[in-house]
Amino acid sequence: GSGNTQDSGLSYLSVRMLAGEVDLTVLNPEDFSMLGSSYFMDLRDCLDESLLGKLEDKLYYLNDPTSGAIPIGIRMDTCSYFLESFYFDGYECILGICQNTSNFETINQFLEFLLI
């Protein structure tokens, strides 16, 4: 085929995200930035304040011309449980919460679990 497999995968993922079928995802920084705030939530709007405080040094920011730096991702490269449980081929991984999710309580619990 003439298409790039990675681009096809990202296109498929973005459609699933917009349909509300994905709550969170982990991507490399390039793909994460490409999707940006159109697909990922401002973490200040969806995480408990105490959890957000624990994540302060792990936040990934997107610079928005009108709003400034927006925390839309969590750098997972220092989360040993996450790295031991999933395979990433040597790239930095960033977790983002999808715009169309409604499972905020579950997401907060999952992130608390990962960070213990």
C-alpha positions as CSV (number, residue, x, y, z in Angstrom):
1,G,0.0,0.0,0.0
2,S,1.0,3.6,-0.4
3,G,-0.1,4.8,3.1
4,N,2.1,5.0,6.1
5,T,1.1,2.4,8.7
6,Q,1.8,4.7,11.6
7,D,-0.4,7.5,10.1
8,S,-3.1,4.9,9.4
9,G,-3.0,3.8,13.0
10,L,-3.2,7.3,14.2
11,S,-6.1,8.1,11.9
12,Y,-7.9,5.0,13.2
13,L,-7.2,6.0,16.8
14,S,-8.4,9.6,16.3
15,V,-11.7,8.3,14.8
16,R,-12.2,6.0,17.8
17,M,-11.4,8.9,20.2
18,L,-13.9,11.2,18.6
19,A,-16.5,8.5,18.8
20,G,-16.0,8.3,22.6
21,E,-14.8,4.7,22.4
22,V,-11.4,5.5,24.0
23,D,-11.0,7.0,27.4
24,L,-7.2,7.5,27.4
25,T,-4.3,6.6,25.3
26,V,-0.5,6.6,25.3
27,L,1.5,8.0,22.4
28,N,4.9,9.3,21.5
29,P,5.4,13.1,21.8
30,E,5.2,13.7,18.1
31,D,1.8,11.9,17.6
32,F,0.5,13.3,20.9
33,S,1.3,16.9,19.8
34,M,-0.2,16.2,16.4
35,L,-3.6,15.3,17.9
36,G,-3.2,18.0,20.6
37,S,-6.0,19.8,22.5
38,S,-8.6,18.8,19.8
39,Y,-8.4,15.2,21.1
40,F,-7.0,15.5,24.7
41,M,-8.5,17.2,27.7
42,D,-6.9,19.9,29.8
43,L,-6.0,17.8,32.9
44,R,-7.0,20.6,35.2
45,D,-10.6,19.9,34.1
46,C,-10.7,16.2,34.6
47,L,-8.3,15.1,37.4
48,D,-8.7,15.5,41.1
49,E,-6.6,18.3,42.6
50,S,-4.6,16.0,44.8
51,L,-3.8,13.7,41.9
52,L,-2.9,16.7,39.7
53,G,-0.5,17.9,42.4
54,K,1.2,14.5,42.6
55,L,1.7,14.6,38.8
56,E,3.0,18.2,38.7
57,D,6.5,17.2,37.6
58,K,5.2,14.7,35.0
59,L,2.9,16.9,33.1
60,Y,3.2,17.4,29.4
61,Y,2.1,20.9,28.2
62,L,0.8,22.1,24.9
63,N,1.4,25.8,24.1
64,D,-1.8,27.4,23.0
65,P,-1.5,30.9,21.5
66,T,-4.5,32.2,23.4
67,S,-4.4,30.2,26.7
68,G,-0.7,29.7,27.2
69,A,0.6,26.3,28.5
70,I,-2.1,23.7,28.9
71,P,-1.4,20.4,30.7
72,I,-2.8,17.8,28.4
73,G,-0.6,14.8,29.0
74,I,1.3,12.8,31.6
75,R,4.9,11.7,30.9
76,M,5.0,8.0,31.8
77,D,8.7,7.5,31.4
78,T,9.2,7.6,35.2
79,C,6.4,5.3,36.1
80,S,8.1,2.0,36.7
81,Y,4.9,-0.1,37.0
82,F,3.7,1.2,33.7
83,L,7.0,0.6,31.9
84,E,7.3,-2.9,33.4
85,S,3.7,-3.8,32.4
86,F,3.6,-2.5,28.8
87,Y,6.1,-2.6,26.0
88,F,7.4,0.6,24.5
89,D,10.2,0.5,21.9
90,G,12.5,3.0,23.6
91,Y,10.4,6.0,22.9
92,E,9.0,8.5,25.4
93,C,5.4,7.8,26.2
94,I,2.7,10.4,27.1
95,L,-0.7,9.5,28.4
96,G,-3.6,11.7,27.5
97,I,-7.3,11.7,28.5
98,C,-9.6,11.8,25.5
99,Q,-12.0,14.7,25.0
100,N,-15.1,12.6,24.7
101,T,-14.7,10.5,27.8
102,S,-17.2,10.5,30.7
103,N,-15.3,8.0,32.9
104,F,-13.5,10.5,35.1
105,E,-13.7,8.6,38.3
106,T,-12.3,5.4,36.7
107,I,-9.5,7.4,35.1
108,N,-8.6,9.0,38.4
109,Q,-8.5,5.6,40.1
110,F,-6.4,4.1,37.3
111,L,-3.9,6.9,37.5
112,E,-3.7,6.7,41.3
113,F,-3.1,2.9,40.9
114,L,-0.3,3.5,38.4
115,L,1.4,6.0,40.6
116,I,1.5,4.0,43.9
